[in-house]
Amino acid sequence: MRRRSITLSFRRSFVRGPLGAASHRNHGEWGGGGSRTVMALSSEPLSERSVQLAVLLAFASGVLVGWQANRVRRRYLDWRKRRLQDQLAATQKKLDLS
């Protein structure tokens, strides 16, 4: 039952074109240069396994991107800390000399 509702809610945003093919209401939204893009929809509902695989893939890619972003952030913070410590050391050296 759940798979059927997913398919029906997806189909609601489409209308039938002149040849019976499904096309989007805004004809230029997905096509380039005002060309009309026709998208064929399958009458089969999505299988539970493919939905689970898609969710797992989305989660795994989110974890990977978050991990990489945190690594970049840490490297930046370490660089900034090192730079500020060097500036402090240079300023203290100037104060000691004066």
N, CA, C and O of each residue as an XYZ file, in Angstrom:
392
protein
N       0.816     -1.183      0.000
C       0.000      0.000      0.000
C       0.866      1.255      0.000
O       0.553      2.225     -0.689
N       1.932      1.239      0.756
C       2.796      2.407      0.839
C       3.478      2.680     -0.498
O       3.624      3.835     -0.898
N       3.893      1.623     -1.187
C       4.556      1.799     -2.469
C       3.613      2.442     -3.484
O       4.040      3.260     -4.298
N       2.371      2.084     -3.440
C       1.398      2.622     -4.380
C       1.198      4.124     -4.151
O       1.078      4.884     -5.112
N       1.162      4.552     -2.897
C       0.959      5.968     -2.614
C       2.165      6.788     -3.067
O       2.008      7.933     -3.490
N       3.369      6.211     -2.984
C       4.555      6.918     -3.468
C       4.446      7.132     -4.969
O       4.716      8.224     -5.470
N       4.050      6.091     -5.680
C       3.927      6.185     -7.131
C       2.849      7.181     -7.522
O       3.048      7.969     -8.446
N       1.713      7.162     -6.840
C       0.622      8.063     -7.185
C       0.980      9.509     -6.886
O       0.647     10.394     -7.674
N       1.649      9.774     -5.770
C       2.010     11.152     -5.455
C       3.050     11.667     -6.438
O       3.094     12.866     -6.710
N       3.893     10.782     -6.978
C       4.878     11.191     -7.967
C       4.191     11.530     -9.287
O       4.582     12.475     -9.972
N       3.182     10.768     -9.635
C       2.495     10.977    -10.898
C       1.620     12.226    -10.899
O       1.319     12.750    -11.972
N       1.205     12.715     -9.748
C       0.318     13.869     -9.704
C       0.924     15.112    -10.341
O       0.191     15.968    -10.834
N       2.245     15.226    -10.340
C       2.871     16.418    -10.897
C       3.025     16.325    -12.413
O       3.612     17.223    -13.018
N       2.529     15.296    -13.025
C       2.646     15.117    -14.460
C       1.276     15.148    -15.116
O       0.274     14.775    -14.507
N       1.245     15.591    -16.350
C       0.015     15.582    -17.141
C       0.298     14.803    -18.414
O       1.453     14.631    -18.802
N      -0.744     14.343    -19.051
C      -0.566     13.609    -20.299
C      -0.392     14.574    -21.455
O      -1.151     15.534    -21.591
N       0.598     14.323    -22.280
C       0.852     15.155    -23.448
C      -0.055     14.762    -24.599
O      -0.936     13.919    -24.432
N       0.146     15.362    -25.769
C      -0.740     15.098    -26.894
C      -0.657     13.671    -27.404
O      -1.627     13.167    -27.970
N       0.483     13.003    -27.218
C       0.627     11.632    -27.697
C       0.428     10.612    -26.587
O       0.738      9.434    -26.766
N      -0.082     11.047    -25.455
C      -0.319     10.129    -24.353
C       0.899      9.929    -23.468
O       0.834      9.188    -22.486
N       2.027     10.589    -23.806
C       3.240     10.457    -22.997
C       3.173     11.452    -21.849
O       2.575     12.521    -21.972
N       3.784     11.093    -20.748
C       3.789     11.988    -19.591
C       4.802     13.097    -19.826
O       5.951     12.840    -20.187
N       4.369     14.315    -19.620
C       5.290     15.453    -19.722
C       5.010     16.378    -18.563
O       3.897     16.407    -18.038
N       6.014     17.135    -18.161
C       5.872     18.005    -17.003
C       5.060     19.233    -17.374
O       5.076     19.661    -18.528
N       4.348     19.808    -16.405
C       3.492     20.966    -16.680
C       4.293     22.154    -17.191
O       3.869     22.825    -18.131
N       5.445     22.424    -16.585
C       6.320     23.476    -17.095
C       7.224     22.839    -18.135
O       8.208     22.185    -17.791
N       6.904     23.023    -19.368
C       7.589     22.272    -20.421
C       9.062     22.625    -20.540
O       9.849     21.793    -20.991
N       9.462     23.829    -20.150
C      10.856     24.208    -20.282
C      11.662     23.991    -19.027
O      12.851     24.312    -19.009
N      11.065     23.456    -17.964
C      11.765     23.361    -16.695
C      12.929     22.387    -16.747
O      14.010     22.700    -16.249
N      12.734     21.217    -17.337
C      13.799     20.219    -17.356
C      14.557     20.192    -18.670
O      15.688     19.707    -18.714
N      13.974     20.691    -19.722
C      14.627     20.676    -21.023
C      15.402     21.956    -21.235
O      15.084     22.985    -20.638
N      16.408     21.903    -22.075
C      17.197     23.093    -22.345
C      16.642     23.874    -23.519
O      16.169     23.283    -24.490
N      16.694     25.187    -23.443
C      16.300     26.041    -24.561
C      14.831     25.966    -24.912
O      14.474     26.139    -26.078
N      13.973     25.717    -23.951
C      12.543     25.686    -24.222
C      12.077     24.412    -24.890
O      10.907     24.308    -25.258
N      12.957     23.442    -25.058
C      12.525     22.192    -25.666
C      11.664     21.415    -24.685
O      11.813     21.554    -23.471
N      10.793     20.624    -25.197
C       9.857     19.893    -24.367
C      10.423     18.520    -24.044
O      10.729     17.743    -24.948
N      10.560     18.222    -22.782
C      11.129     16.949    -22.356
C      10.009     16.002    -21.985
O       9.130     16.354    -21.198
N      10.030     14.817    -22.537
C       9.020     13.815    -22.232
C       9.670     12.772    -21.346
O      10.749     12.265    -21.653
N       9.003     12.452    -20.238
C       9.547     11.494    -19.286
C       8.610     10.301    -19.208
O       7.435     10.450    -18.873
N       9.117      9.137    -19.512
C       8.285      7.940    -19.464
C       8.267      7.403    -18.033
O       9.318      7.253    -17.408
N       7.090      7.120    -17.526
C       6.959      6.582    -16.177
C       6.555      5.121    -16.245
O       5.741      4.720    -17.076
N       7.129      4.353    -15.375
C       6.792      2.940    -15.306
C       5.525      2.763    -14.480
O       5.292      3.494    -13.517
N       4.717      1.795    -14.861
C       3.500      1.533    -14.090
C       3.799      0.655    -12.877
O       2.935      0.453    -12.023
N       5.024      0.135    -12.804
C       5.392     -0.712    -11.666
C       5.741      0.157    -10.462
O       6.410      1.180    -10.612
N       5.300     -0.236     -9.279
C       5.700      0.524     -8.088
C       7.162      0.242     -7.743
O       7.732     -0.759     -8.176
N       7.752      1.130     -6.966
C       9.131      0.921     -6.529
C       9.188     -0.262     -5.580
O       8.322     -0.420     -4.720
N      10.204     -1.089     -5.737
C      10.336     -2.225     -4.829
C      10.901     -1.746     -3.497
O      11.600     -0.735     -3.430
N      10.591     -2.481     -2.454
C      11.057     -2.125     -1.112
C      12.576     -2.149     -1.045
O      13.191     -1.313     -0.383
N      13.174     -3.107     -1.730
C      14.634     -3.232     -1.712
C      15.310     -2.035     -2.369
O      16.328     -1.555     -1.870
N      14.762     -1.546     -3.476
C      15.382     -0.400     -4.143
C      15.233      0.863     -3.300
O      16.123      1.713     -3.306
N      14.124      0.999     -2.575
C      13.955      2.148     -1.691
C      14.953      2.070     -0.541
O      15.572      3.071     -0.181
N      15.108      0.876      0.034
C      16.070      0.706      1.121
C      17.488      0.997      0.643
O      18.271      1.629      1.352
N      17.811      0.535     -0.558
C      19.146      0.788     -1.112
C      19.366      2.283     -1.344
O      20.449      2.799     -1.069
N      18.353      2.974     -1.846
C      18.477      4.412     -2.078
C      18.662      5.166     -0.765
O      19.467      6.094     -0.693
N      17.924      4.775      0.272
C      18.061      5.421      1.581
C      19.443      5.147      2.166
O      20.081      6.054      2.700
N      19.903      3.914      2.068
C      21.230      3.563      2.568
C      22.321      4.339      1.831
O      23.260      4.833      2.455
N      22.200      4.448      0.520
C      23.180      5.181     -0.268
C      23.185      6.662      0.095
O      24.248      7.274      0.203
N      22.006      7.235      0.283
C      21.918      8.656      0.662
C      22.538      8.880      2.045
O      23.257      9.856      2.258
N      22.254      7.970      2.981
C      22.821      8.098      4.320
C      24.345      7.977      4.285
O      25.050      8.771      4.907
N      24.844      6.982      3.556
C      26.293      6.758      3.488
C      27.000      7.948      2.841
O      28.070      8.355      3.295
N      26.412      8.503      1.791
C      27.049      9.663      1.152
C      27.011     10.877      2.080
O      27.948     11.675      2.083
N      25.945     11.027      2.864
C      25.878     12.125      3.826
C      26.929     11.997      4.905
O      27.547     12.986      5.298
N      27.136     10.772      5.390
C      28.171     10.529      6.402
C      29.549     10.842      5.830
O      30.371     11.481      6.485
N      29.792     10.392      4.613
C      31.094     10.621      3.983
C      31.353     12.115      3.766
O      32.446     12.603      4.052
N      30.362     12.831      3.267
C      30.534     14.266      3.029
C      30.727     15.007      4.353
O      31.558     15.911      4.442
N      29.966     14.630      5.375
C      30.123     15.265      6.682
C      31.485     15.011      7.289
O      32.081     15.906      7.889
N      31.972     13.811      7.137
C      33.298     13.460      7.655
C      34.378     14.286      6.967
O      35.274     14.820      7.622
N      34.285     14.389      5.629
C      35.273     15.166      4.888
C      35.199     16.652      5.240
O      36.226     17.321      5.356
N      33.978     17.161      5.408
C      33.825     18.576      5.776
C      34.427     18.844      7.152
O      35.041     19.888      7.370
N      34.254     17.902      8.082
C      34.831     18.074      9.414
C      36.355     18.041      9.362
O      37.017     18.782     10.090
N      36.916     17.187      8.507
C      38.378     17.146      8.354
C      38.912     18.470      7.832
O      39.924     18.975      8.318
N      38.221     19.034      6.832
C      38.648     20.323      6.270
C      38.540     21.411      7.327
O      39.433     22.251      7.438
N      37.461     21.412      8.107
C      37.273     22.408      9.163
C      38.372     22.308     10.217
O      38.906     23.325     10.661
N      38.709     21.079     10.619
C      39.778     20.881     11.612
C      41.116     21.384     11.089
O      41.873     22.026     11.817
N      41.406     21.089      9.818
C      42.669     21.558      9.243
C      42.733     23.070      9.223
O      43.784     23.649      9.498
N      41.612     23.726      8.896
C      41.570     25.183      8.899
C      41.784     25.725     10.309
O      42.546     26.672     10.501
N      41.114     25.127     11.299
C      41.255     25.610     12.670
C      42.677     25.410     13.188
O      43.205     26.260     13.904
N      43.289     24.300     12.829
C      44.689     24.073     13.229
C      45.613     25.098     12.589
O      46.521     25.609     13.244
N      45.387     25.406     11.296
C      46.199     26.399     10.605
C      46.034     27.774     11.255
O      47.011     28.492     11.470
N      44.778     28.132     11.566
C      44.528     29.438     12.177
C      45.174     29.541     13.559
O      45.728     30.580     13.918
N      45.099     28.461     14.325
C      45.722     28.450     15.648
C      47.228     28.628     15.532
O      47.822     29.414     16.270
N      47.848     27.897     14.604
C      49.289     28.015     14.396
C      49.684     29.435     13.984
O      50.668     29.987     14.476
N      48.890     30.021     13.062
C      49.173     31.381     12.585
C      49.060     32.398     13.722
O      49.910     33.279     13.859
N      48.009     32.274     14.534
C      47.834     33.211     15.643
C      48.922     33.049     16.699
O      49.375     34.035     17.282
N      49.342     31.809     16.948
C      50.433     31.593     17.905
C      51.736     32.198     17.399
O      52.514     32.757     18.171
N      51.966     32.081     16.082
C      53.176     32.689     15.504
C      53.122     34.209     15.606
O      54.125     34.855     15.910
N      51.937     34.778     15.349
C      51.792     36.233     15.477
C      52.004     36.683     16.924
O      52.636     37.710     17.170
N      51.480     35.919     17.873
C      51.653     36.247     19.282
C      53.128     36.179     19.673
O      53.633     37.049     20.382
N      53.811     35.133     19.202
C      55.231     34.995     19.518
C      56.012     36.174     18.940
O      56.907     36.708     19.595
N      55.673     36.582     17.707
C      56.385     37.725     17.099
C      56.099     39.010     17.869
O      57.004     39.821     18.066
N      54.875     39.207     18.300
C      54.526     40.416     19.050
C      55.235     40.427     20.406
O      55.740     41.466     20.831
N      55.275     39.281     21.085
C      55.970     39.209     22.379
C      57.456     39.470     22.222
O      58.083     40.088     23.082
N      58.020     38.994     21.111
C      59.455     39.225     20.855
C      59.722     40.719     20.651
O      60.720     41.254     21.134
N      58.804     41.390     19.921
C      58.949     42.847     19.723
C      58.845     43.583     21.047
O      59.595     44.530     21.284
N      57.928     43.165     21.917
C      57.769     43.816     23.208
C      59.005     43.614     24.095
O      59.424     44.524     24.809
N      59.572     42.421     24.036
C      60.768     42.143     24.839
C      61.961     42.967     24.369
O      62.797     43.368     25.178
N      62.042     43.222     23.065
C      63.163     43.991     22.531
C      63.027     45.472     22.829
O      64.036     46.172     22.905
N      61.820     45.966     22.999
C      61.649     47.409     23.223
C      61.773     47.800     24.686
O      61.653     48.978     25.023
